[in-house]
């Protein structure tokens, strides 16, 4: 168990570090238009949101809020 803790786990951590370093450094070798961040565009608004039943949203549209004269408190 100590071999895993002393040799294998640190080796895996260093291997992951170098893999991330290579992935990040690869941007140097990309063409200049691909190395730039992606352009930000405004979101296209949807014409109409999907119809969802109010019960599924947990919204209470009853005229008497709970605790103020509900049918079980009368």
C-alpha positions in Angstrom: 0.0 0.0 0.0 2.9 2.4 0.7 4.3 1.8 -2.8 1.0 3.1 -4.3 1.0 6.1 -1.9 4.7 7.0 -2.4 5.4 6.2 -6.0 2.3 5.5 -8.1 -0.1 8.3 -6.9 2.5 11.1 -7.3 3.5 9.7 -10.7 -0.2 9.9 -11.8 -0.6 13.4 -10.4 2.5 14.6 -12.4 1.3 12.8 -15.5 -2.1 14.6 -15.3 -0.3 17.9 -14.8 1.9 17.4 -17.9 -1.1 16.3 -19.9 -2.9 19.6 -19.0 0.3 21.6 -19.7 0.5 20.1 -23.2 -3.2 20.7 -23.8 -2.9 24.4 -22.8 0.3 24.9 -24.6 -1.0 23.5 -27.9 -2.7 26.9 -28.5 0.7 28.3 -29.5 0.8 26.1 -32.5 -2.8 26.8 -33.7 -3.4 29.3 -36.5 -4.0 32.8 -35.1 -7.7 32.8 -35.8 -8.2 29.6 -34.0 -6.1 30.5 -30.9 -8.4 33.5 -30.1 -11.4 33.0 -27.7 -14.7 32.3 -29.3 -16.8 35.3 -30.3 -19.6 36.2 -28.1 -23.0 36.6 -29.8 -26.3 37.7 -28.3 -28.7 34.9 -27.6 -31.6 34.6 -30.0 -34.8 35.0 -28.0 -37.4 32.3 -28.4 -40.7 33.3 -29.8 -42.7 31.5 -27.1 -41.6 29.5 -24.0 -42.8 26.0 -23.6 -46.2 25.7 -21.8 -45.8 24.1 -18.4 -48.6 23.5 -16.0 -48.4 25.7 -12.9 -48.7 22.7 -10.6 -45.5 21.3 -12.0 -43.7 24.5 -11.1 -44.9 24.5 -7.6 -46.9 27.7 -8.0 -50.0 28.1 -5.9 -52.7 30.2 -7.6 -55.5 29.5 -5.1 -57.4 32.6 -3.9 -56.8 31.7 -0.3 -53.2 31.3 0.8 -52.4 28.4 3.1 -53.2 29.3 6.7 -55.7 32.1 5.8 -59.1 30.5 5.8 -58.4 27.5 3.7 -61.1 24.8 3.3 -59.6 22.7 6.1 -59.3 25.6 8.5 -62.8 27.0 8.4 
